[in-house]
């Protein structure tokens, strides 16, 4: 399993729309993410920053990301959510973040 984190800015004028959409994410979008080996996907909000986190359990992240991007329903979902967002870094939609620390589960001996 590998962890991924990314960040993007939420457009203030689209905040309520974005939150409303994510209060009821389409089941088919969620199913596509699961089929692409994504687990524990979470989006956090701080001010106008969205922080996304997920765990990847597959063997070919690039192929699974392409599979998500090729899904027609996901493309429809993105047509609604993308206008609510703007990059924080030039050319980086959902800019990747570097993991600097992780607390592992405690194991008993």
MIDOSE-1310 file (N, C-alpha, C; in nm, 2 decimals, decimal comma, always signed):
residues 109
xxxx	+0,08/-0,12/+0,00/+0,00/+0,00/+0,00/+0,09/+0,12/+0,00; +0,05/+0,22/-0,08/+0,12/+0,35/-0,09/+0,02/+0,46/-0,06; +0,07/+0,56/+0,02/-0,02/+0,68/+0,05/+0,01/+0,79/-0,05; -0,09/+0,87/-0,09/-0,08/+0,98/-0,17/-0,15/+1,10/-0,11
xxxx	-0,09/+1,22/-0,12/-0,15/+1,34/-0,07/-0,14/+1,45/-0,18; -0,24/+1,53/-0,20/-0,23/+1,64/-0,29/-0,31/+1,75/-0,25; -0,29/+1,87/-0,31/-0,36/+1,99/-0,26/-0,40/+2,07/-0,39; -0,51/+2,14/-0,37/-0,57/+2,23/-0,47/-0,64/+2,34/-0,40
xxxx	-0,66/+2,45/-0,46/-0,74/+2,56/-0,40/-0,88/+2,55/-0,44; -0,97/+2,58/-0,35/-1,12/+2,59/-0,37/-1,16/+2,73/-0,40; -1,22/+2,75/-0,51/-1,26/+2,89/-0,55/-1,37/+2,93/-0,45; -1,35/+3,04/-0,37/-1,45/+3,08/-0,27/-1,59/+3,10/-0,32
xxxx	-1,61/+3,15/-0,44/-1,74/+3,17/-0,50/-1,81/+3,03/-0,53; -1,73/+2,92/-0,53/-1,79/+2,79/-0,57/-1,79/+2,70/-0,45; -1,75/+2,75/-0,33/-1,74/+2,67/-0,21/-1,86/+2,59/-0,18; -1,98/+2,65/-0,17/-2,10/+2,58/-0,13/-2,14/+2,47/-0,24
xxxx	-2,12/+2,50/-0,36/-2,15/+2,41/-0,47/-2,06/+2,28/-0,45; -1,93/+2,30/-0,43/-1,83/+2,19/-0,41/-1,87/+2,11/-0,29; -1,90/+2,17/-0,18/-1,94/+2,10/-0,06/-2,07/+2,02/-0,08; -2,16/+2,08/-0,15/-2,29/+2,01/-0,18/-2,27/+1,89/-0,27
xxxx	-2,18/+1,90/-0,37/-2,15/+1,79/-0,45/-2,09/+1,68/-0,37; -2,00/+1,71/-0,29/-1,93/+1,61/-0,21/-2,01/+1,55/-0,09; -2,12/+1,61/-0,06/-2,20/+1,56/+0,04/-2,28/+1,43/-0,01; -2,28/+1,42/-0,15/-2,35/+1,31/-0,21/-2,27/+1,27/-0,34
xxxx	-2,15/+1,22/-0,32/-2,07/+1,17/-0,43/-2,14/+1,06/-0,50; -2,14/+1,06/-0,63/-2,21/+0,96/-0,71/-2,16/+0,82/-0,68; -2,24/+0,73/-0,65/-2,19/+0,59/-0,63/-2,11/+0,53/-0,74; -2,14/+0,56/-0,86/-2,06/+0,51/-0,97/-1,92/+0,57/-0,97
xxxx	-1,90/+0,69/-0,93/-1,77/+0,75/-0,92/-1,69/+0,68/-0,81; -1,76/+0,66/-0,70/-1,69/+0,58/-0,59/-1,65/+0,44/-0,63; -1,74/+0,38/-0,71/-1,71/+0,24/-0,75/-1,59/+0,24/-0,85; -1,58/+0,34/-0,93/-1,46/+0,35/-1,02/-1,33/+0,37/-0,94
xxxx	-1,34/+0,45/-0,84/-1,22/+0,46/-0,75/-1,18/+0,33/-0,69; -1,28/+0,26/-0,63/-1,25/+0,13/-0,57/-1,19/+0,03/-0,67; -1,25/+0,03/-0,79/-1,20/-0,06/-0,89/-1,06/-0,03/-0,94; -1,02/+0,09/-0,92/-0,88/+0,14/-0,95/-0,79/+0,13/-0,83
xxxx	-0,83/+0,05/-0,73/-0,74/+0,02/-0,62/-0,71/+0,14/-0,53; -0,81/+0,23/-0,52/-0,80/+0,35/-0,43/-0,88/+0,31/-0,30; -0,82/+0,33/-0,19/-0,88/+0,31/-0,06/-0,87/+0,43/+0,03; -0,96/+0,44/+0,12/-0,95/+0,55/+0,22/-0,93/+0,69/+0,16
xxxx	-1,00/+0,72/+0,05/-0,99/+0,85/-0,01/-1,06/+0,95/+0,08; -0,99/+1,06/+0,11/-1,05/+1,16/+0,20/-1,01/+1,29/+0,15; -1,10/+1,39/+0,15/-1,07/+1,53/+0,11/-1,09/+1,61/+0,24; -0,99/+1,69/+0,28/-1,00/+1,78/+0,39/-1,01/+1,92/+0,34
xxxx	-1,07/+2,01/+0,41/-1,08/+2,15/+0,38/-1,02/+2,24/+0,49; -0,93/+2,33/+0,45/-0,87/+2,43/+0,54/-0,87/+2,56/+0,47; -0,96/+2,65/+0,52/-0,97/+2,78/+0,45/-1,02/+2,76/+0,31; -0,93/+2,80/+0,21/-0,97/+2,77/+0,07/-0,88/+2,66/+0,01
xxxx	-0,81/+2,58/+0,10/-0,73/+2,47/+0,05/-0,80/+2,34/+0,07; -0,80/+2,26/-0,04/-0,85/+2,12/-0,03/-0,72/+2,03/-0,03; -0,72/+1,94/+0,07/-0,61/+1,84/+0,08/-0,67/+1,70/+0,06; -0,63/+1,63/-0,04/-0,68/+1,50/-0,07/-0,58/+1,39/-0,03
xxxx	-0,63/+1,29/+0,03/-0,54/+1,17/+0,07/-0,61/+1,04/+0,03; -0,53/+0,95/-0,02/-0,58/+0,82/-0,04/-0,47/+0,72/-0,03; -0,51/+0,59/-0,02/-0,41/+0,48/-0,02/-0,43/+0,40/-0,14; -0,32/+0,36/-0,21/-0,33/+0,29/-0,33/-0,28/+0,15/-0,30
xxxx	-0,36/+0,05/-0,34/-0,33/-0,09/-0,31/-0,30/-0,18/-0,43; -0,29/-0,11/-0,55/-0,27/-0,18/-0,68/-0,12/-0,20/-0,71; -0,10/-0,24/-0,83/+0,04/-0,26/-0,88/+0,09/-0,17/-0,99; -0,01/-0,09/-1,05/+0,02/+0,00/-1,16/-0,06/+0,13/-1,14
xxxx	+0,00/+0,22/-1,06/-0,08/+0,35/-1,03/-0,11/+0,42/-1,16; -0,01/+0,44/-1,25/-0,04/+0,51/-1,37/-0,15/+0,45/-1,45; -0,16/+0,32/-1,46/-0,26/+0,26/-1,54/-0,40/+0,28/-1,47; -0,40/+0,27/-1,34/-0,52/+0,28/-1,27/-0,57/+0,43/-1,27
xxxx	-0,48/+0,52/-1,27/-0,52/+0,66/-1,29/-0,58/+0,69/-1,43; -0,52/+0,63/-1,53/-0,57/+0,64/-1,66/-0,71/+0,58/-1,67; -0,73/+0,47/-1,60/-0,86/+0,40/-1,60/-0,97/+0,49/-1,54; -0,93/+0,56/-1,43/-1,03/+0,66/-1,37/-1,06/+0,77/-1,47
xxxx	-0,95/+0,83/-1,53/-0,97/+0,94/-1,62/-1,05/+0,90/-1,75; -1,05/+0,77/-1,79/-1,12/+0,73/-1,91/-1,27/+0,70/-1,88; -1,31/+0,69/-1,75/-1,44/+0,66/-1,71/-1,54/+0,78/-1,75; -1,64/+0,75/-1,83/-1,73/+0,86/-1,87/-1,81/+0,93/-1,75
xxxx	-1,85/+0,85/-1,66/-1,92/+0,91/-1,54/-1,82/+1,00/-1,46; -1,70/+0,95/-1,44/-1,60/+1,03/-1,37/-1,58/+1,16/-1,45; -1,57/+1,15/-1,58/-1,55/+1,27/-1,66/-1,67/+1,37/-1,64; -1,79/+1,32/-1,63/-1,91/+1,41/-1,60/-1,89/+1,47/-1,46
xxxx	-1,85/+1,39/-1,36/-1,83/+1,44/-1,23/-1,73/+1,55/-1,23; -1,61/+1,53/-1,29/-1,51/+1,63/-1,30/-1,56/+1,76/-1,37; -1,65/+1,75/-1,47/-1,70/+1,86/-1,53/-1,78/+1,95/-1,44; -1,83/+1,89/-1,33/-1,90/+1,97/-1,22/-1,80/+2,02/-1,12
xxxx	-1,71/+1,94/-1,08/-1,62/+1,98/-0,97/-1,50/+2,06/-1,01; -1,44/+2,04/-1,13/-1,32/+2,11/-1,17/-1,34/+2,26/-1,17; -1,45/+2,32/-1,22/-1,47/+2,46/-1,21/-1,47/+2,52/-1,07; -1,48/+2,44/-0,97/-1,48/+2,48/-0,83/-1,34/+2,50/-0,78
xxxx	-1,24/+2,45/-0,86/-1,10/+2,44/-0,81/-1,01/+2,52/-0,90; -0,89/+2,56/-0,84/-0,79/+2,62/-0,91/-0,65/+2,57/-0,86; -0,55/+2,55/-0,94/-0,43/+2,50/-0,90/-0,36/+2,59/-0,80; -0,28/+2,53/-0,71/-0,19/+2,61/-0,62/-0,05/+2,63/-0,68
xxxx	-0,02/+2,54/-0,78/+0,12/+2,54/-0,84/+0,09/+2,54/-0,99; +0,18/+2,61/-1,07/+0,17/+2,62/-1,21/+0,17/+2,48/-1,27; +0,07/+2,45/-1,35/+0,06/+2,33/-1,43/+0,03/+2,20/-1,34; +0,00/+2,22/-1,22/-0,03/+2,10/-1,13/-0,17/+2,11/-1,08
xxxx	-0,26/+2,03/-1,14/-0,40/+2,01/-1,09/-0,38/+1,91/-0,98; -0,44/+1,94/-0,86/-0,42/+1,86/-0,74/-0,27/+1,83/-0,73; -0,19/+1,93/-0,69/-0,05/+1,92/-0,68/-0,01/+1,81/-0,58; +0,08/+1,72/-0,62/+0,13/+1,62/-0,52/+0,20/+1,68/-0,41
xxxx	+0,19/+1,62/-0,29/+0,26/+1,66/-0,17/+0,36/+1,55/-0,13; +0,46/+1,59/-0,07/+0,57/+1,50/-0,02/+0,53/+1,45/+0,12; +0,53/+1,32/+0,14/+0,51/+1,27/+0,27/+0,64/+1,28/+0,35; +0,63/+1,35/+0,47/+0,75/+1,37/+0,55/+0,75/+1,29/+0,68
xxxx	+0,63/+1,24/+0,72/+0,63/+1,16/+0,84/+0,50/+1,08/+0,84; +0,50/+0,96/+0,90/+0,39/+0,87/+0,91/+0,40/+0,79/+1,04; +0,29/+0,79/+1,12/+0,29/+0,71/+1,24/+0,23/+0,57/+1,21; +0,31/+0,47/+1,22/+0,27/+0,34/+1,20/+0,18/+0,29/+1,31
xxxx	+0,10/+0,18/+1,28/+0,03/+0,12/+1,38/+0,12/+0,05/+1,48; +0,08/+0,06/+1,61/+0,16/+0,00/+1,71/+0,14/-0,15/+1,70; +0,24/-0,23/+1,71/+0,23/-0,37/+1,70/+0,27/-0,43/+1,84; +0,20/-0,54/+1,87/+0,22/-0,60/+2,00/+0,33/-0,71/+1,99
x	+0,40/-0,73/+2,09/+0,51/-0,83/+2,09/+0,48/-0,94/+2,18
